[in-house]
Amino acid sequence: MVDLLSSKSSSGDLCINLARQLLQRNEWGLAMRAVERGFAKGRLSDPDEAVALLQDICQRLGIEREALALTLPVTERV
């Protein structure tokens, strides 16, 4: 249900919430895709939290920090 709502939402917040749920279920790859969709949609209410979530997912997947910077929109890069 959340994935359906997140696909129809104009902001990326629901995608970020979906990513949190997927991460709790150890669905790291799906969580990464959900976070990326959230950043692509933009208008995040807490972009710093979304970046922290993305960093956590990348760490679990073994993705280097340099690669992480390439996945973030220019305005969100750490």
Secondary structure as GFF3:
##gff-version 3
##sequence-region A 1 78
A	DSSP	alpha_helix	2	8	.	.	.	ID=ss1
A	DSSP	alpha_helix	13	24	.	.	.	ID=ss2
A	DSSP	alpha_helix	28	41	.	.	.	ID=ss3
A	DSSP	alpha_helix	47	61	.	.	.	ID=ss4
A	DSSP	alpha_helix	65	71	.	.	.	ID=ss5
A	DSSP	three_ten_helix	74	76	.	.	.	ID=ss6
###
